[in-house]
Structures are given as structure tokens and as C-alpha cells.
């Protein structure tokens, strides 16, 4: 199982806004975000995803395509510019990124997730807390 990363979707208050932001980044350049250091376990992340946290919930993932150099000596994490919705799970906010073992990663919603992106994030959080999505 691949290793994954988690990161707070800073400035995003909804799934829809995160999807728009990813699409905007992809329109001008390959979608990426920067970090100060290359993850020590970056080789294990091949085939993994970046799981996004919104309002203390893991809500979706973007597949990681690789790592590269960015301006100012920073590291770029290249992402596929799509958001795959997952079964929401509580997750404390943190700075930067954290590792997420493959066995601990939430499962994709697939077709069952149709319409979730249109729901208010608060409602998604409440439904996830009750185990309904």
C-alpha cells in the first residue's frame, strides 16, 4: 500500500471551492503546491495521494504525480488536478503535511459521492460524524 500525505486546504471552506482552486491551478501550469522540505519517505509516496482537510474532516484526495524543485529552494509536490471524494473522516488540523498510511486512508465514495460536493461543508461534516457518508 502506498503512503499518503494529509494537508489542510487552507482558505477553502467548501469542497466546491477546493475543486475550483485545483482546476484554476491546472489551467495555467501543472497543479502543484510547495513545501520547505522533501518528505523523507518520498519514495514510498509513489502512487499515493494528498488527502485534503476541510473543517477538521478528510474530505477528498488528489493523486500525487511526483516531486520537483520550486523557486527559492523549495520542493514542489505535483498533483493531478482533480478531487476524488472520500468517505469523510475526522482529522485534526495541522501545519504543513503529515503522513497517512495506506491502511488508514479513507475509501473513495465513487458513485455514492455524487451530489456531496453541492452540500454545505458543515452538513457534510455532520453526516460524516454520524457515519452516514
N, C-alpha and C positions, 0 to 999 in steps of 0.2 A: 504494500500500500504506500502511495506517495505521501510525502509530508506536505502540509499546507501552511499558509500564513493567515493570521487574522489582523484586521486593521479597522479602526473607526472610520466611517465615511464622513469625515469632518465637513461640516457645513451642509450636510444633507439631512433633511428632516423627513424625507419620504423615499420610498422605493422608486417612484416615478422620477424624482429629481436626480437620483443616482444614475438611473438609466440614461437620462438626458445628458448628464455630465460625461458619461463614458462615450456616448455617441458623438458629442462635441469634440472630445479629445481625439477620437479616431478620424474625424473628418479632416483634421489639419496635419496629423502626424500619427505614427504608431502610438497607441494608447500606452502610457507608462506613468509611473509615479516614481519619485526619487526618495532615497533614504541615505543616511550618512554612511552606513557600513554594509558591505556584502554579508548576507547571512552566512554564518559559519557552516551551516548544514545545507548550503545552496544546491549541492549535487543531489541531495535527497528530495528536493522540491521539484525535480523534473517530472512533469505530468501532474503536478499539484495545482492548487487554486489559491487565490486570495479571497478569503471569506470576509464579507463586509459586515460591520456592526452599525446598526442604526437604532437609537433609543434603547440601548442595552439588550439588543437582540441580534443574533446572527441571522441575517435575512436572505443572503444570496452570495454567489461566488462568481468570480471572473477567472477563467483559466490563465495560469502563468505561462507565458511563452519563453521567457528566458531573462537573463540579466545582462547588463551592459554598462558602459560608462556614461555619465551625465556631466553637465557643466559643474565647475567648481570642485572637481574631485569626488563628486557624489556617485552613487550607484543607481542605475535605472532598473526598475522591475517592469518588464514589458508584459502587457496583459492583452488578452483577447477582449475586444471592446463590447462584450455582451455580459448581461447579468442573468445568471441561472438561479432562479428562486429555489430556496431550500426550505426544509421544514424548520420554521423559526425555533430558535433555542436561546434562552437567556445567556448573556455574556457580559461581564463587566467591561466597562470602557477602560482603555489603557493608552498610553502614548506609544507611538511607533507601531511596530508589528510584533506579533508573538507567533510561535509555532503552534500548529494544531496537528496532532497525529491523525493519520488516515482513519483509524478505528474510532476516533472520537468525533469525526466530521459528520454534520447532519446530512441526511439524504435529500436528494433533489425532489422537488414537488412534481416535476414533469407536467403532464396534462392536468393533474389535480390542482396545480397552481394557477390555472387560468383565472383571471379576474382579481387575484390577490394584489397585484400592483396598483389597482384602482382604489383599493380600500385605504382609509386613513391609517397611517403608521401606528397610531395608538390602538386602533381596533385590531390590527394585525398582532400587536404585542399581547393584547388581552386574550385573543383567541388562541395564540401560541401558548400562553401561560396555562390555559385550560386544556391544552393538548388537542385542540380541535383542528389546528393546521400545523 
